């Protein structure tokens, strides 16, 4: 078989690459290791962070690429390649507009969270950039899938590629299930490595601190295939040791929209028994704050807060909390001094912490940690109730949800893969978690990985189409031999 472009991975990055390459006239084959398309995008809220968009403009929000770039680089302490990040920030809004043109629906209205369509605060930025589509990540996948079919991009499922075809210093295709598929260019968009424990231990060891409490919410295909494939082409790596860990309860085992949410009336204390953070701080920074305070905290709440937990969730429910107490894993006591003894913190400090909290945030103010501002951004109009009704509870919180890994093949601003000398690898591009260097040591906030996948995926697809035109098979209608290949897009349906 011969194609202009072969794309590995049909998640958000791979779908964006395949569609954009086809839009530029390439004949494209899309290979997916799993039994369905979508990858980690299907499990996401689909929130897309971008600056200077039509959605922002319709809401009167003034923003710019320069402002986005400065925030992105400052939050990551300028440890990222400025040229690559400038390109990402510049192209994020056009990528979102492209998706809107394909049918994605992001209403121009205020959203209080990633679970409500509209524009929301995605992280710790001063201008809201989180664009939440209707139908969340599934909506993104469905829009791109319709575009794939319109452009006759061939799709083969259940096909995991282990080998690149490399000849004369150029990537010239792949070997899929023992069949050589030649191409003018290849895009690696196979996701991250979160589902491969041995690779997590090597490339993102901070995740191991959660021990048995660690759980993974990345797509099942996130097995680090990009690392072995990149090695075959001499690719360099970027983002080593970085990734996203979300702070969760020790007993949580799935995304919070399935697991539920901790009580609104809660206080996080560290080993000193003192409150140390805004409990609703963005996950862009929450795990780092916990790192500075021993790597874990206790969520303190009372009986009224437990009873207020809504039913229907898997983890955060009134009955589940009691079950954890019965199992000896969650602490419960009739007074704060006894609770302090059970979790090993100073009783006087814990009592003083709750006394201060009860006369501040329940009255609408939080001078020490400004949680009142975070709650307003989420659309919470009534302040939390005091924490005063016994018994009291303490649940251990730690960064235990592994969502994204950042170790990927080093890419330039056109998503071309770079080797260890800094030169491009001819015929090879990468995007999403497989393309390293955009996601940094500090996750910028909700929508960072989604925007990276879709923006850099689109760039990678265009680059691959251009590279195929320049050095691979001609961009033309399939010849008779190619026309005899199975139309796998139809078969995959």
DRENTOR-776537 format. One line per 2 residues: for each residue z, y, x of C-alpha. Coordinates in nm, 2 decimals, padded with zeros to 4 digits, m for minus. Layout:
<sedrens>
Z:Y:X ~ ...
</sedrens>
This chain:
<sedrens>
00.00:00.00:00.00 ~ m00.06:00.36:00.11
00.09:00.67:m00.03 ~ 00.11:01.03:00.08
00.49:01.04:00.05 ~ 00.75:00.77:00.01
01.09:00.89:m00.11 ~ 01.40:00.66:m00.06
01.66:00.71:m00.33 ~ 01.62:00.82:m00.69
01.93:01.03:m00.73 ~ 01.92:01.40:m00.77
01.78:01.47:m00.42 ~ 01.52:01.19:m00.43
01.40:01.28:m00.78 ~ 01.37:01.65:m00.68
01.18:01.55:m00.37 ~ 00.95:01.32:m00.55
00.86:01.56:m00.83 ~ 00.81:01.86:m00.59
00.59:01.65:m00.36 ~ 00.38:01.54:m00.66
00.36:01.90:m00.78 ~ 00.20:01.98:m00.44
m00.06:01.72:m00.49 ~ 00.09:01.42:m00.31
00.06:01.06:m00.43 ~ 00.43:00.96:m00.43
00.62:00.64:m00.43 ~ 00.99:00.65:m00.52
01.21:00.36:m00.42 ~ 01.56:00.30:m00.56
01.81:00.04:m00.44 ~ 02.00:00.02:m00.77
01.90:m00.09:m01.12 ~ 01.88:00.26:m01.26
01.79:00.61:m01.14 ~ 02.04:00.90:m01.11
02.28:00.79:m00.83 ~ 02.59:01.01:m00.80
02.42:01.28:m01.01 ~ 02.48:01.07:m01.32
02.85:01.08:m01.26 ~ 02.86:01.46:m01.19
02.91:01.76:m01.42 ~ 02.57:01.87:m01.30
02.72:02.21:m01.20 ~ 02.48:02.40:m00.98
02.61:02.68:m00.76 ~ 02.35:02.96:m00.69
02.33:03.33:m00.66 ~ 02.09:03.58:m00.82
01.99:03.36:m01.12 ~ 01.85:03.45:m01.46
02.16:03.31:m01.62 ~ 02.38:03.55:m01.42
02.14:03.84:m01.49 ~ 02.15:03.77:m01.87
02.53:03.79:m01.86 ~ 02.53:04.11:m01.65
02.67:03.94:m01.34 ~ 02.55:04.11:m01.02
02.51:03.87:m00.73 ~ 02.29:03.83:m00.43
02.18:03.58:m00.17 ~ 02.35:03.79:00.10
02.68:03.77:m00.08 ~ 02.64:03.40:m00.14
02.56:03.34:00.23 ~ 02.85:03.54:00.36
03.10:03.36:00.13 ~ 02.95:03.02:00.22
02.97:03.08:00.59 ~ 03.31:03.25:00.59
03.47:02.97:00.39 ~ 03.33:02.72:00.65
03.45:02.94:00.94 ~ 03.08:02.97:01.05
03.08:02.61:01.18 ~ 02.74:02.56:01.01
02.39:02.64:01.13 ~ 02.33:02.99:00.99
01.95:02.95:00.96 ~ 01.99:02.63:00.75
02.25:02.78:00.53 ~ 02.05:03.10:00.48
01.76:02.89:00.36 ~ 01.98:02.69:00.13
02.13:03.01:m00.02 ~ 01.79:03.17:m00.05
01.63:02.87:m00.23 ~ 01.92:02.77:m00.45
01.83:03.02:m00.73 ~ 01.46:02.93:m00.72
01.55:02.57:m00.74 ~ 01.76:02.63:m01.05
01.49:02.84:m01.21 ~ 01.25:02.55:m01.14
01.48:02.31:m01.32 ~ 01.51:02.56:m01.61
01.14:02.57:m01.63 ~ 01.13:02.19:m01.64
01.36:02.20:m01.95 ~ 01.72:02.21:m01.81
01.94:02.41:m02.05 ~ 02.21:02.63:m01.89
02.32:02.88:m02.16 ~ 02.39:03.24:m02.07
02.75:03.23:m02.18 ~ 03.10:03.20:m02.02
03.23:02.86:m01.95 ~ 03.59:02.77:m01.87
03.52:02.46:m01.68 ~ 03.26:02.21:m01.56
03.28:02.04:m01.89 ~ 03.15:02.33:m02.10
02.79:02.46:m02.06 ~ 02.74:02.80:m01.92
02.85:03.01:m01.62 ~ 03.19:02.93:m01.47
03.40:02.99:m01.16 ~ 03.30:02.70:m00.94
03.54:02.75:m00.65 ~ 03.71:03.04:m00.48
03.42:03.29:m00.50 ~ 03.47:03.64:m00.63
03.14:03.61:m00.83 ~ 03.10:03.32:m01.07
02.82:03.10:m00.95 ~ 02.88:02.77:m01.13
02.59:02.69:m01.36 ~ 02.68:02.41:m01.60
02.39:02.25:m01.79 ~ 02.41:02.09:m02.13
02.45:01.71:m02.09 ~ 02.58:01.77:m01.74
02.45:01.55:m01.46 ~ 02.27:01.33:m01.71
02.08:01.63:m01.83 ~ 01.96:01.70:m01.47
01.84:01.34:m01.43 ~ 01.66:01.33:m01.76
01.47:01.65:m01.69 ~ 01.36:01.53:m01.35
01.27:01.18:m01.49 ~ 01.04:01.34:m01.75
00.88:01.54:m01.47 ~ 00.84:01.23:m01.26
00.65:01.05:m01.54 ~ 00.43:01.35:m01.61
00.32:01.36:m01.24 ~ 00.26:00.98:m01.22
00.52:00.92:m00.95 ~ 00.55:00.55:m00.90
00.90:00.41:m00.92 ~ 01.04:00.08:m00.80
01.40:m00.02:m00.88 ~ 01.61:m00.28:m00.71
01.44:m00.21:m00.38 ~ 01.66:m00.13:m00.08
01.47:m00.02:00.23 ~ 01.61:m00.13:00.57
01.33:m00.04:00.80 ~ 01.11:00.26:00.88
00.76:00.22:01.02 ~ 00.76:00.42:01.34
00.45:00.43:01.56 ~ 00.34:00.68:01.83
00.65:00.88:01.78 ~ 00.59:00.94:01.41
00.74:00.79:01.09 ~ 00.44:00.63:00.91
00.61:00.45:00.62 ~ 00.87:00.19:00.53
00.91:m00.18:00.49 ~ 01.03:m00.26:00.14
01.11:m00.62:00.04 ~ 00.89:m00.74:00.33
00.60:m00.53:00.23 ~ 00.47:m00.25:00.45
00.42:00.07:00.26 ~ 00.23:00.33:00.47
00.27:00.69:00.41 ~ 00.20:01.03:00.56
00.57:01.12:00.53 ~ 00.90:00.97:00.43
01.20:01.14:00.26 ~ 01.54:00.98:00.30
01.76:01.07:00.00 ~ 01.97:00.75:m00.02
02.30:00.93:m00.08 ~ 02.62:00.92:00.12
02.84:00.65:00.26 ~ 03.14:00.66:00.03
03.08:00.30:m00.10 ~ 03.09:00.15:00.25
03.45:00.13:00.36 ~ 03.37:00.04:00.72
03.15:00.35:00.74 ~ 03.41:00.57:00.57
03.66:00.46:00.84 ~ 03.42:00.56:01.11
03.26:00.88:00.98 ~ 03.52:01.02:00.74
03.86:00.89:00.86 ~ 04.07:01.15:00.67
04.00:00.95:00.35 ~ 04.21:00.67:00.49
04.53:00.87:00.46 ~ 04.53:00.79:00.09
04.57:00.42:00.17 ~ 04.56:00.19:m00.13
04.55:00.49:m00.36 ~ 04.20:00.59:m00.25
03.92:00.55:m00.51 ~ 03.55:00.63:m00.50
03.35:00.81:m00.76 ~ 03.02:00.83:m00.58
02.71:00.63:m00.69 ~ 02.71:00.26:m00.62
02.41:00.31:m00.38 ~ 02.61:00.54:m00.15
02.63:00.28:00.12 ~ 02.52:00.49:00.42
02.16:00.35:00.45 ~ 02.05:00.69:00.59
02.25:00.62:00.91 ~ 02.07:00.30:01.00
01.74:00.44:00.90 ~ 01.79:00.75:01.10
01.89:00.56:01.40 ~ 01.55:00.38:01.40
01.39:00.72:01.44 ~ 01.63:00.86:01.69
01.78:01.11:01.45 ~ 02.08:01.32:01.53
02.38:01.35:01.29 ~ 02.56:01.65:01.14
02.88:01.68:00.93 ~ 03.07:01.41:01.11
03.43:01.39:00.98 ~ 03.37:01.60:00.67
03.37:01.52:00.31 ~ 03.52:01.59:m00.03
03.86:01.45:m00.13 ~ 03.99:01.56:m00.47
04.37:01.58:m00.53 ~ 04.47:01.33:m00.80
04.77:01.13:m00.92 ~ 04.83:00.81:m00.72
04.77:00.61:m01.04 ~ 04.43:00.77:m01.11
04.12:00.54:m01.07 ~ 03.83:00.74:m01.21
03.69:01.08:m01.27 ~ 03.92:01.32:m01.45
03.70:01.33:m01.76 ~ 03.78:00.97:m01.81
04.12:00.97:m01.65 ~ 04.25:01.28:m01.82
04.43:01.58:m01.68 ~ 04.79:01.63:m01.56
05.01:01.84:m01.79 ~ 04.95:02.21:m01.81
05.32:02.28:m01.76 ~ 05.37:02.13:m01.41
05.49:02.25:m01.07 ~ 05.38:02.10:m00.74
05.65:02.08:m00.47 ~ 05.64:01.95:m00.12
05.90:01.77:00.09 ~ 06.12:02.09:00.09
06.14:02.08:m00.28 ~ 05.96:02.42:m00.30
05.65:02.51:m00.48 ~ 05.37:02.59:m00.24
05.04:02.63:m00.43 ~ 04.85:02.73:m00.74
04.84:02.40:m00.93 ~ 04.50:02.49:m01.06
04.35:02.59:m00.72 ~ 03.99:02.48:m00.68
03.93:02.14:m00.52 ~ 03.73:02.35:m00.26
04.07:02.43:m00.11 ~ 04.34:02.21:m00.28
04.31:01.91:m00.04 ~ 04.34:02.15:00.26
04.65:02.31:00.12 ~ 04.81:01.96:00.08
04.72:01.88:00.43 ~ 04.93:02.17:00.55
05.23:02.04:00.35 ~ 05.25:01.68:00.46
04.94:01.54:00.28 ~ 05.10:01.49:m00.06
05.31:01.66:m00.32 ~ 05.51:01.59:m00.64
05.40:01.71:m00.98 ~ 05.71:01.80:m01.17
05.70:01.81:m01.55 ~ 05.93:01.75:m01.84
05.94:01.54:m02.16 ~ 05.76:01.80:m02.37
05.48:01.81:m02.12 ~ 05.45:01.43:m02.12
05.44:01.42:m02.50 ~ 05.17:01.69:m02.51
04.93:01.48:m02.31 ~ 04.63:01.40:m02.54
04.55:01.04:m02.62 ~ 04.22:00.87:m02.55
04.22:00.89:m02.17 ~ 04.26:00.61:m01.92
04.53:00.75:m01.70 ~ 04.70:01.07:m01.80
04.85:00.97:m02.13 ~ 05.21:00.97:m02.26
05.23:00.59:m02.26 ~ 05.08:00.56:m01.91
05.34:00.78:m01.76 ~ 05.61:00.57:m01.92
05.45:00.26:m01.79 ~ 05.45:00.40:m01.44
05.82:00.49:m01.48 ~ 05.89:00.13:m01.59
05.71:00.00:m01.28 ~ 05.92:00.21:m01.05
05.63:00.42:m00.93 ~ 05.69:00.74:m01.12
06.04:00.90:m01.09 ~ 06.23:01.00:m01.40
06.57:01.15:m01.44 ~ 06.79:01.34:m01.69
06.84:01.63:m01.46 ~ 06.67:01.79:m01.17
06.94:01.71:m00.92 ~ 06.90:01.34:m00.99
06.52:01.37:m00.99 ~ 06.54:01.54:m00.65
06.74:01.25:m00.52 ~ 06.48:01.00:m00.63
06.20:01.17:m00.46 ~ 06.39:01.27:m00.15
06.38:01.65:m00.17 ~ 06.67:01.90:m00.16
06.82:01.93:m00.51 ~ 06.91:02.30:m00.47
06.55:02.38:m00.37 ~ 06.40:02.19:m00.66
06.64:02.35:m00.91 ~ 06.57:02.70:m00.78
06.20:02.63:m00.79 ~ 06.20:02.54:m01.15
06.43:02.83:m01.24 ~ 06.19:03.07:m01.08
05.89:02.91:m01.25 ~ 06.05:02.92:m01.59
06.09:03.30:m01.58 ~ 05.74:03.37:m01.44
05.44:03.17:m01.55 ~ 05.57:03.09:m01.90
05.59:03.46:m01.94 ~ 05.23:03.51:m01.83
05.29:03.61:m01.47 ~ 05.28:03.42:m01.14
05.34:03.68:m00.86 ~ 05.38:03.42:m00.59
05.07:03.20:m00.64 ~ 04.86:03.38:m00.90
04.80:03.07:m01.11 ~ 04.79:03.30:m01.41
04.45:03.42:m01.29 ~ 04.32:03.06:m01.25
04.43:02.98:m01.60 ~ 04.25:03.28:m01.74
03.93:03.18:m01.56 ~ 03.96:02.84:m01.73
03.99:03.01:m02.07 ~ 04.36:02.93:m02.12
04.49:03.21:m02.34 ~ 04.85:03.09:m02.39
05.09:03.06:m02.10 ~ 05.24:02.71:m02.01
05.56:02.62:m02.18 ~ 05.88:02.62:m01.97
05.98:02.30:m01.79 ~ 06.32:02.25:m01.94
06.34:01.95:m02.17 ~ 06.48:01.63:m02.02
06.40:01.38:m01.90 ~ 06.21:01.52:m01.60
05.93:01.34:m01.42 ~ 05.78:01.34:m01.07
05.43:01.20:m01.00 ~ 05.30:01.18:m00.65
04.98:01.38:m00.60 ~ 04.74:01.34:m00.30
04.38:01.37:m00.20 ~ 04.27:01.03:m00.31
03.94:01.07:m00.50 ~ 03.65:01.03:m00.26
03.35:01.21:m00.41 ~ 03.11:01.32:m00.13
03.07:01.24:00.23 ~ 02.90:01.50:00.46
02.78:01.29:00.76 ~ 02.40:01.30:00.74
02.09:01.32:00.94 ~ 02.07:01.66:01.10
01.79:01.87:00.94 ~ 01.63:02.20:00.99
01.57:02.47:00.73 ~ 01.26:02.28:00.61
01.46:01.96:00.56 ~ 01.28:01.79:00.86
01.50:01.55:01.04 ~ 01.59:01.65:01.40
01.64:01.41:01.69 ~ 01.91:01.44:01.96
01.70:01.69:02.16 ~ 01.67:01.92:01.86
01.30:01.84:01.81 ~ 01.18:01.74:01.47
01.10:01.37:01.39 ~ 00.74:01.38:01.28
00.69:01.25:00.93 ~ 01.06:01.23:00.84
01.27:01.45:00.61 ~ 01.61:01.41:00.45
01.81:01.57:00.16 ~ 02.13:01.54:m00.03
02.42:01.37:00.14 ~ 02.16:01.20:00.36
02.06:01.53:00.50 ~ 02.35:01.67:00.71
02.44:02.03:00.78 ~ 02.46:02.20:00.45
02.79:02.05:00.32 ~ 03.05:02.17:00.56
03.41:02.13:00.66 ~ 03.52:02.32:00.35
03.35:02.22:00.02 ~ 03.25:02.55:m00.14
03.33:02.44:m00.49 ~ 03.20:02.27:m00.80
02.82:02.25:m00.78 ~ 02.80:02.25:m00.39
02.67:01.89:m00.36 ~ 02.45:01.92:m00.67
02.29:02.24:m00.55 ~ 02.25:02.09:m00.20
02.08:01.78:m00.34 ~ 01.84:01.96:m00.57
01.76:02.26:m00.35 ~ 01.71:02.07:m00.03
01.55:01.78:m00.22 ~ 01.29:02.02:m00.35
01.23:02.16:00.00 ~ 01.21:01.81:00.15
00.95:01.71:m00.11 ~ 00.73:02.01:m00.03
00.77:01.96:00.34 ~ 00.68:01.60:00.31
00.37:01.68:00.11 ~ 00.26:01.93:00.38
00.34:01.69:00.66 ~ 00.13:01.42:00.49
m00.15:01.66:00.45 ~ m00.14:01.75:00.82
m00.08:01.42:00.98 ~ m00.10:01.13:00.73
m00.33:01.00:00.46 ~ m00.54:01.26:00.29
m00.40:01.41:m00.03 ~ m00.65:01.28:m00.28
m00.69:01.05:m00.58 ~ m00.60:00.69:m00.50
m00.89:00.49:m00.36 ~ m00.99:00.15:m00.51
m00.74:m00.04:m00.29 ~ m00.45:00.19:m00.38
m00.55:00.19:m00.74 ~ m00.50:m00.19:m00.74
m00.13:m00.15:m00.66 ~ 00.11:m00.20:m00.95
00.19:00.11:m01.16 ~ 00.56:00.06:m01.11
00.65:00.37:m01.31 ~ 00.55:00.19:m01.62
00.71:m00.14:m01.51 ~ 01.04:00.04:m01.44
01.06:00.16:m01.80
</sedrens>
